[in-house]
């Protein structure tokens, strides 16, 4: 009577590679196909969680270091050798599929309609502002004028996305406004936070003249105080000119700049946790110049608004950035 082979699935822990004390049996199956399907299920369930900006290579490498590695042992006298199942090969395939799927989802976010972008802005407002109570005793009042600024900002940046994450760009000016609202309830400053990148990035969608017409000369002046000169030839020239302007511009503009740099550097530090050194490829200036840039902005803030909690907050972020270099 011919003996029927069975197929046992054993599982190694990649973190304790070749440590038999960590190995365990996951099941015995009548057919090789059943065993393979079970192995694939184990791989799929232990794949690393996708994070924004993660590449297929990074996900695969994380799997090979920390996830489970199932393999098949044939029980009985094998009369034929089936194709060997490789958990690592299957994990590589899964990594490519997962990252591709997530990037396609991000692509959908990048092409939000104007109304969807406005709705997204409203959602951020609800989540980040909530009832309106802020630290330092400040309160953000949702007035018709502020609502108009939200709409104008959403429309102006509707086709933009944040570097790396692919999120709608509106998340940045909203976050800047939220950060500034912790230290001021001056509506002109908060509106300028929303509009702070418009003249620099999308003047064709919402011009300086339109800002003044809708919100007044003071708001326009605050925005202009944090707008880089795009006519200058390179990154360093624009950075130097911005710093010179920041030293003499209004305190209102300095407040907007501080909130802007806090959110930008927050994003940098968060993204570094995900993509590591590849992060610096996103920028025109490398990591050393990024460190220089934020340190120089901090020096200006320490001179202009030394007692502000925004200055202290940026200082701790700059220290964290410098530890990466």
Backbone torsions as a table, in degrees:
resi	resn	phi	psi	omega
1	UNK	NA	125.1	-177.8
2	UNK	-68.6	137.4	179.4
3	UNK	-82.8	134.9	178.0
4	UNK	-89.1	125.5	179.5
5	UNK	-73.0	148.8	170.0
6	UNK	-122.8	163.5	-171.9
7	UNK	-128.9	115.1	-177.5
8	UNK	-97.1	133.2	177.0
9	UNK	-99.7	119.6	174.6
10	UNK	-108.8	153.3	-175.6
11	UNK	-131.3	124.8	172.0
12	UNK	-98.9	154.1	174.6
13	UNK	-97.6	116.7	-177.3
14	UNK	-59.4	-29.2	-179.4
15	UNK	-69.1	-27.9	176.5
16	UNK	-116.1	56.9	-172.6
17	UNK	-56.3	131.2	178.0
18	UNK	66.8	13.8	175.6
19	UNK	-91.9	102.5	-174.2
20	UNK	-66.4	-19.7	177.4
21	UNK	-67.0	-22.9	-179.4
22	UNK	-94.4	-6.7	-177.4
23	UNK	-77.3	144.0	177.0
24	UNK	-144.0	159.1	178.1
25	UNK	-90.9	134.2	-177.1
26	UNK	-108.6	-10.9	178.9
27	UNK	158.7	161.7	176.0
28	UNK	-123.8	133.8	-171.4
29	UNK	-128.6	150.8	-177.4
30	UNK	-75.0	-29.7	-178.1
31	UNK	-124.5	154.9	179.1
32	UNK	-64.6	-36.2	-178.9
33	UNK	-63.2	-40.1	178.1
34	UNK	-63.9	-40.5	179.0
35	UNK	-64.5	-41.5	178.9
36	UNK	-63.0	-45.1	179.6
37	UNK	-60.7	-38.0	178.3
38	UNK	-66.3	-41.2	177.6
39	UNK	-61.3	-43.5	179.8
40	UNK	-62.6	-37.9	178.3
41	UNK	-63.1	-41.0	178.6
42	UNK	-62.9	-45.5	179.3
43	UNK	-60.9	-47.5	-177.9
44	UNK	-60.5	-39.3	-176.9
45	UNK	-73.4	-21.5	-177.2
46	UNK	-110.1	11.0	175.7
47	UNK	-64.3	143.2	178.5
48	UNK	-59.9	151.5	177.7
49	UNK	-70.5	133.7	177.5
50	UNK	-70.4	136.3	174.6
51	UNK	-124.3	147.1	-177.8
52	UNK	-52.2	132.0	178.9
53	UNK	90.8	-10.2	-178.3
54	UNK	-68.0	137.8	176.4
55	UNK	-95.3	164.8	178.5
56	UNK	-62.5	-36.8	179.4
57	UNK	-63.4	-43.6	-180.0
58	UNK	-65.1	-40.4	178.7
59	UNK	-65.0	-42.7	-179.8
60	UNK	-64.1	-43.6	179.9
61	UNK	-63.7	-36.9	177.3
62	UNK	-65.1	-39.0	176.9
63	UNK	-60.3	-48.1	-175.8
64	UNK	-66.1	-17.8	-179.8
65	UNK	-95.8	-33.2	-167.1
66	UNK	-127.3	-12.0	-172.5
67	UNK	-98.6	-172.9	-175.6
68	UNK	-95.7	144.1	-173.6
69	UNK	-121.7	91.3	-179.4
70	UNK	-80.0	149.2	174.7
71	UNK	-145.6	164.9	-171.4
72	UNK	-112.2	133.2	175.6
73	UNK	-115.5	127.6	-179.3
74	UNK	-85.0	127.0	178.8
75	UNK	-100.1	135.2	-179.5
76	UNK	101.9	-173.6	178.3
77	UNK	-89.1	101.4	-177.2
78	UNK	-71.3	123.9	177.5
79	UNK	-92.3	-14.9	176.0
80	UNK	-145.5	153.6	-178.7
81	UNK	-105.0	110.0	179.7
82	UNK	-71.5	163.2	177.1
83	UNK	-58.3	135.9	-177.2
84	UNK	-73.3	129.0	176.1
85	UNK	-82.4	132.3	177.2
86	UNK	-115.0	113.1	178.3
87	UNK	-63.1	-36.3	-178.5
88	UNK	-66.4	-40.9	177.6
89	UNK	-63.4	-41.5	179.8
90	UNK	-67.5	-37.0	177.9
91	UNK	-64.1	-37.1	177.8
92	UNK	-63.7	-42.3	177.1
93	UNK	-63.3	-43.7	179.1
94	UNK	-62.1	-41.2	-179.9
95	UNK	-59.4	-44.9	-179.9
96	UNK	-64.5	-40.4	-179.2
97	UNK	-69.3	-42.9	-178.7
98	UNK	-63.8	-48.1	-178.4
99	UNK	-64.7	-40.2	178.4
100	UNK	-62.1	-43.4	179.3
101	UNK	-62.9	-44.2	-179.0
102	UNK	-66.3	-39.0	179.2
103	UNK	-66.5	-34.7	176.4
104	UNK	-65.7	-37.8	177.1
105	UNK	-65.0	-40.8	176.0
106	UNK	-61.3	-38.5	178.9
107	UNK	-60.0	-35.0	177.2
108	UNK	-64.3	-37.9	178.8
109	UNK	-67.0	-31.9	-177.3
110	UNK	-70.6	-19.2	-176.7
111	UNK	-114.7	35.5	176.6
112	UNK	-59.5	144.3	172.6
113	UNK	-69.1	166.2	-179.9
114	UNK	-59.1	-43.9	-179.4
115	UNK	-66.2	-38.6	177.7
116	UNK	-64.1	-37.3	178.4
117	UNK	-64.8	-42.4	177.5
118	UNK	-63.7	-41.9	177.9
119	UNK	-63.0	-38.7	178.2
120	UNK	-63.0	-40.7	177.9
121	UNK	-61.7	-42.9	179.6
122	UNK	-63.2	-36.9	178.8
123	UNK	-64.9	-43.4	177.6
124	UNK	-60.9	-41.3	-179.9
125	UNK	-59.5	-46.1	-179.3
126	UNK	-62.3	-43.6	-174.6
127	UNK	-72.7	-39.9	-172.6
128	UNK	-93.7	-27.9	-179.1
129	UNK	-98.8	-40.8	177.6
130	UNK	58.0	-127.1	-177.3
131	UNK	-73.2	-11.6	175.8
132	UNK	105.0	-16.8	-178.6
133	UNK	-71.8	131.0	-178.8
134	UNK	-125.5	167.0	176.0
135	UNK	-67.2	165.5	-177.5
136	UNK	62.9	17.6	175.3
137	UNK	77.2	11.4	-177.7
138	UNK	-86.0	152.2	177.5
139	UNK	-133.4	133.7	179.0
140	UNK	-100.7	113.3	-178.8
141	UNK	-93.9	129.9	-177.9
142	UNK	-86.6	88.8	-176.5
143	UNK	-94.9	163.6	175.8
144	UNK	-57.4	-34.4	-180.0
145	UNK	-67.9	-41.7	177.5
146	UNK	-67.5	-38.1	177.5
147	UNK	-62.8	-38.3	176.6
148	UNK	-63.8	-40.7	178.8
149	UNK	-63.5	-38.1	177.1
150	UNK	-62.0	-44.5	179.7
151	UNK	-64.3	-45.4	-178.9
152	UNK	-62.8	-42.1	179.4
153	UNK	-65.6	-43.6	179.5
154	UNK	-60.1	-43.9	179.4
155	UNK	-67.0	-41.4	-177.6
156	UNK	-64.1	-40.1	-175.4
157	UNK	-100.4	14.3	-171.6
158	UNK	-57.6	-30.7	-175.9
159	UNK	-98.9	4.1	-179.0
160	UNK	-98.0	160.7	176.5
161	UNK	-136.7	159.0	175.5
162	UNK	-77.3	143.0	179.4
163	UNK	-59.3	133.1	173.9
164	UNK	84.1	-57.8	-174.3
165	UNK	-77.1	-29.0	-177.4
166	UNK	76.8	4.8	178.0
167	UNK	-69.5	152.3	176.0
168	UNK	-54.0	138.1	-173.5
169	UNK	-61.3	-25.2	-176.3
170	UNK	-55.8	-23.5	180.0
171	UNK	-61.4	-29.8	-178.3
172	UNK	-72.3	-56.5	178.9
173	UNK	-60.5	-32.5	176.1
174	UNK	-63.1	-44.6	-180.0
175	UNK	-64.8	-39.4	177.6
176	UNK	-60.5	-43.6	177.6
177	UNK	-62.0	-42.2	-179.8
178	UNK	-62.1	-42.8	-179.7
179	UNK	-64.6	-45.4	-179.7
180	UNK	-64.5	-32.5	-178.2
181	UNK	-66.1	-12.9	176.8
182	UNK	-72.8	-19.1	-176.8
183	UNK	-122.6	-9.0	-179.9
184	UNK	-150.4	148.4	171.3
185	UNK	-114.9	19.3	176.6
186	UNK	-70.1	111.2	-174.2
187	UNK	-62.2	-34.7	178.3
188	UNK	-62.0	-40.7	178.8
189	UNK	-65.8	-42.9	-178.9
190	UNK	-65.9	-38.3	176.1
191	UNK	-66.4	-40.0	177.4
192	UNK	-63.3	-34.3	174.8
193	UNK	-59.5	-44.7	178.5
194	UNK	-61.9	-38.8	-172.3
195	UNK	-97.5	7.5	-166.3
196	UNK	-64.7	-23.4	-179.4
197	UNK	-101.9	-2.0	-171.4
198	UNK	-65.0	-50.9	-177.1
199	UNK	-64.3	-37.2	-178.2
200	UNK	-73.0	-39.7	-171.3
201	UNK	-102.1	-40.4	-172.9
202	UNK	-136.3	52.8	-178.5
203	UNK	-63.2	-22.9	179.4
204	UNK	-72.6	-18.7	-179.8
205	UNK	-96.5	-25.3	179.2
206	UNK	-159.2	107.9	-169.3
207	UNK	-87.7	167.4	175.9
208	UNK	-59.1	-41.0	179.9
209	UNK	-63.0	-37.9	178.9
210	UNK	-69.8	-36.6	176.3
211	UNK	-60.5	-46.4	-179.5
212	UNK	-64.5	-40.1	-179.9
213	UNK	-63.5	-41.2	-175.8
214	UNK	-82.5	-33.6	-170.4
215	UNK	-128.7	-4.9	174.7
216	UNK	99.4	166.3	-174.7
217	UNK	-67.4	-34.7	-177.7
218	UNK	-65.2	-44.7	178.0
219	UNK	-60.2	-45.7	179.4
220	UNK	-59.3	-42.8	-179.5
221	UNK	-62.1	-40.4	178.8
222	UNK	-64.3	-43.6	179.3
223	UNK	-63.8	-44.6	-180.0
224	UNK	-62.6	-28.9	179.4
225	UNK	-68.7	-14.8	178.8
226	UNK	-120.8	17.8	-178.7
227	UNK	-98.4	124.6	178.3
228	UNK	-72.6	151.9	179.5
229	UNK	-83.8	103.1	-176.1
230	UNK	-73.0	-9.2	179.7
231	UNK	-81.4	-13.0	-180.0
232	UNK	-72.6	151.7	-165.6
233	UNK	-73.6	-26.3	-175.1
234	UNK	-151.1	174.8	-176.4
235	UNK	-58.3	-45.5	-176.4
236	UNK	-63.9	-41.6	179.1
237	UNK	-63.6	-41.4	179.0
238	UNK	-67.3	-38.1	179.3
239	UNK	-65.6	-44.7	179.9
240	UNK	-62.1	-42.5	-179.9
241	UNK	-66.3	-38.1	178.4
242	UNK	-62.5	-44.5	-179.7
243	UNK	-63.7	-41.1	178.4
244	UNK	-62.9	-39.7	178.7
245	UNK	-67.9	-38.5	-177.9
246	UNK	-65.4	-27.2	-178.9
247	UNK	-71.4	-20.1	-174.2
248	UNK	-123.5	-9.8	-176.5
249	UNK	-73.5	174.6	-176.2
250	UNK	-66.0	156.1	176.4
251	UNK	-61.7	-32.0	177.1
252	UNK	-60.1	-45.1	179.1
253	UNK	-66.6	-37.5	178.3
254	UNK	-62.2	-39.1	177.7
255	UNK	-62.2	-43.9	177.5
256	UNK	-62.6	-44.1	179.9
257	UNK	-61.1	-43.0	179.9
258	UNK	-60.5	-46.9	179.5
259	UNK	-63.5	-38.5	178.4
260	UNK	-62.0	-48.3	-177.7
261	UNK	-68.7	-34.6	177.4
262	UNK	-61.0	-46.9	-178.8
263	UNK	-69.2	-40.7	178.5
264	UNK	-60.5	-46.1	-177.9
265	UNK	-70.9	-33.0	173.4
266	UNK	-57.6	-45.0	179.5
267	UNK	-65.2	-40.5	178.6
268	UNK	-59.5	-48.6	-177.7
269	UNK	-65.9	-38.8	178.1
270	UNK	-66.5	-43.8	-179.1
271	UNK	-68.1	-31.7	178.4
272	UNK	-62.1	-35.0	178.4
273	UNK	-62.2	-26.0	-177.0
274	UNK	-92.0	-48.5	-170.4
275	UNK	-109.4	-8.4	178.0
276	UNK	64.5	-140.0	-173.5
277	UNK	-64.6	-21.3	177.7
278	UNK	-63.5	-16.9	-179.7
279	UNK	-55.2	-40.5	-171.5
280	UNK	-68.7	-15.4	177.8
281	UNK	-67.8	-16.6	-178.6
282	UNK	-75.0	-19.6	-169.1
283	UNK	-106.7	151.4	175.2
284	UNK	-66.9	-29.3	178.6
285	UNK	-108.8	139.0	-178.4
286	UNK	-72.0	-176.5	-171.7
287	UNK	-66.0	-34.0	179.5
288	UNK	-65.1	-41.2	-179.9
289	UNK	-74.2	-29.4	173.3
290	UNK	-63.8	-42.3	177.2
291	UNK	-62.5	-44.1	177.9
292	UNK	-59.0	-44.3	-176.0
293	UNK	-60.4	-51.8	-177.7
294	UNK	-68.9	-33.9	176.8
295	UNK	-65.5	-39.6	179.5
296	UNK	-67.9	-40.9	176.1
297	UNK	-61.6	-43.6	178.8
298	UNK	-59.2	-41.7	179.2
299	UNK	-59.7	-40.0	178.3
300	UNK	-65.9	-44.2	179.8
301	UNK	-62.7	-38.4	179.0
302	UNK	-64.0	-25.0	176.9
303	UNK	-87.2	-38.8	-174.3
304	UNK	-86.4	-43.8	-178.4
305	UNK	-132.3	64.0	-172.7
306	UNK	-63.6	-27.7	-175.6
307	UNK	-95.8	1.6	-177.9
308	UNK	-76.9	141.1	175.4
309	UNK	-64.2	-22.7	177.2
310	UNK	-66.0	-40.2	178.9
311	UNK	-63.1	-44.6	178.6
312	UNK	-62.5	-41.8	-179.0
313	UNK	-63.2	-44.2	179.2
314	UNK	-66.2	-35.7	-179.9
315	UNK	-59.4	-44.9	179.4
316	UNK	-64.9	-35.5	178.2
317	UNK	-68.0	-40.4	179.0
318	UNK	-63.5	-40.5	176.9
319	UNK	-60.1	-43.1	178.7
320	UNK	-63.1	-40.2	178.9
321	UNK	-64.3	-43.9	-177.7
322	UNK	-63.6	-28.0	177.9
323	UNK	-70.7	-16.5	178.9
324	UNK	-82.8	-14.8	-171.0
325	UNK	-100.1	NA	NA
